[in-house]
Amino acid sequence: MRSIITAILISLFFLLACSSSSSVRRQMREPSLRRQPEQNHGDLKIFTGKASYYGAEFHGKKTSSGEIYNMYDLTAAHPNLPFGTICKVTNLRNNKNVIVKINDRGPFVRDRIIDLSYAAAAEIDGIDDGIMDVSVEVIKYGNGESNN
């Protein structure tokens, strides 16, 4: 029983560490944006929703693709885009964008569509917000191969 409680507390700590308290309060007041259907434009794929980021707690650990996570690289986690896929992620609050490579799986939080590395979130001024409304545009699909 003690291990279950510990696991729950660690999970809550992780969730809270990825967002500032003001963004948590903002989320509670504002209705969450529903994940919009993906729009296909030939080979181009664009979708919008919530993004978060992950940083130091995963730095140096192996990603789902087999790469070692470096919080200073411009990478991201996506539930099902092939590994190696290149995406342009735009923060819809300020229109800043960053190019990232998908090298991990996630996010594992409902209603989030992508987890950015710390550096990628910093590029689009998303560190203070923690959770951002973003547009994700696939630029080039990866081959899906992992480094495992």
C-alpha positions in Angstrom: 0.0 0.0 0.0 2.9 2.3 0.9 4.4 1.8 -2.6 1.1 2.7 -4.3 0.9 6.0 -2.3 4.5 6.7 -3.1 3.8 6.1 -6.8 0.8 8.4 -6.8 2.7 11.2 -5.0 5.6 10.9 -7.5 3.2 11.1 -10.4 1.5 14.2 -9.0 4.9 15.8 -8.4 5.8 15.2 -12.0 2.6 16.6 -13.3 2.9 19.7 -11.2 6.6 20.2 -12.0 5.8 20.6 -15.7 3.6 23.6 -15.2 3.7 26.8 -13.1 1.0 27.4 -10.5 -0.4 30.3 -12.6 -0.9 28.0 -15.6 -2.6 25.4 -13.3 -5.0 28.1 -12.0 -5.6 29.3 -15.6 -6.4 25.8 -16.7 -8.9 25.4 -13.9 -10.7 28.6 -15.0 -10.6 28.2 -18.7 -12.3 25.3 -20.5 -9.7 23.1 -22.1 -9.5 23.1 -25.8 -10.6 19.9 -27.3 -8.2 18.1 -29.6 -9.1 19.2 -33.0 -9.3 16.7 -35.8 -6.1 16.4 -37.9 -6.2 18.2 -41.2 -4.7 16.4 -44.1 -3.2 18.4 -46.9 -1.6 15.8 -49.1 1.5 14.7 -47.2 1.1 17.7 -44.9 -0.5 17.1 -41.5 -1.5 19.9 -39.1 -3.2 19.5 -35.7 -3.7 21.7 -32.7 -4.0 21.2 -29.0 -2.1 21.4 -25.7 1.6 20.9 -25.4 3.8 20.5 -22.3 7.5 20.0 -21.8 9.8 17.7 -19.9 13.2 18.5 -18.6 15.8 17.7 -16.0 14.0 14.6 -14.5 14.5 12.8 -17.8 17.8 14.3 -18.9 20.3 11.5 -19.7 17.6 8.7 -19.8 16.8 6.6 -22.8 13.8 7.6 -24.9 11.4 5.3 -26.6 13.4 5.6 -29.8 16.6 4.5 -28.0 18.2 7.9 -28.1 19.4 9.4 -24.9 17.2 12.4 -23.9 19.0 15.7 -23.9 16.8 18.5 -22.6 18.9 21.0 -24.6 18.2 19.3 -28.0 15.2 20.3 -30.1 13.2 17.1 -29.7 9.7 16.1 -28.8 7.5 13.1 -27.8 4.4 12.2 -29.7 2.0 9.3 -29.2 2.2 7.9 -32.7 4.2 10.0 -35.3 7.1 7.9 -36.6 10.4 8.4 -34.9 12.5 10.9 -36.9 9.5 12.9 -38.0 10.3 16.6 -38.2 7.6 19.0 -37.0 7.1 22.7 -36.7 5.5 23.6 -33.4 3.9 27.0 -33.0 2.9 28.5 -29.7 -0.5 30.0 -30.6 -0.3 32.6 -27.8 2.8 34.4 -29.3 3.1 32.8 -32.8 6.7 31.7 -32.1 7.7 28.4 -33.6 10.4 25.8 -33.3 11.4 22.8 -35.5 11.7 19.5 -33.5 12.4 15.9 -34.2 10.2 13.2 -32.7 12.3 10.8 -30.7 10.0 9.7 -27.9 6.5 8.6 -27.0 4.1 10.7 -25.0 2.6 12.7 -23.6 0.8 10.4 -21.2 -1.6 13.1 -20.0 -5.1 13.3 -21.5 -5.8 16.2 -23.9 -2.1 16.9 -24.6 -0.8 16.3 -28.1 3.0 16.7 -27.8 5.7 16.9 -25.1 8.5 19.3 -26.0 12.1 19.1 -24.8 13.0 21.9 -22.4 15.0 23.7 -25.1 12.1 23.5 -27.6 9.7 24.9 -25.1 12.1 27.7 -24.2 12.4 28.6 -28.0 8.7 29.4 -28.1 8.5 31.0 -24.6 6.6 28.1 -23.1 8.6 27.5 -19.9 6.7 29.9 -17.7 3.3 28.8 -19.0 4.2 25.1 -18.7 1.2 24.1 -20.9 0.7 25.8 -24.2 -1.8 25.9 -27.0 0.1 24.9 -30.1 -0.2 24.0 -33.7 1.9 21.0 -34.9 2.8 20.8 -38.6 4.5 17.7 -39.9 7.3 18.9 -42.2 8.8 15.5 -43.0 7.8 12.0 -41.9 10.5 9.9 -40.3 11.2 6.3 -41.1 9.9 5.2 -37.6 13.0 3.2 -36.8 14.2 3.2 -33.3 17.8 3.1 -32.0 17.0 0.1 -29.7 
